[in-house]
């Protein structure tokens, strides 16, 4: 783990803001007890990993 304390604070802020902005459906899936902290995310991404992420915007969802 090479992240600094400041990195983890920034990541936690991003995770918290993202969760706060999530819609009701996503909040029903990603309940607080299922969410990982920044430290937990960092710990799980140690070593070689393949991570695929996708996002959707309101504009995309309206199509």
Secondary structure, DSSP 8 states (H G I E B T S, - for coil): ----HHHHHHHHHHHHHHHHH--HHHHHHS-TTT---HHHHHHHT-SS---------HHHHT-
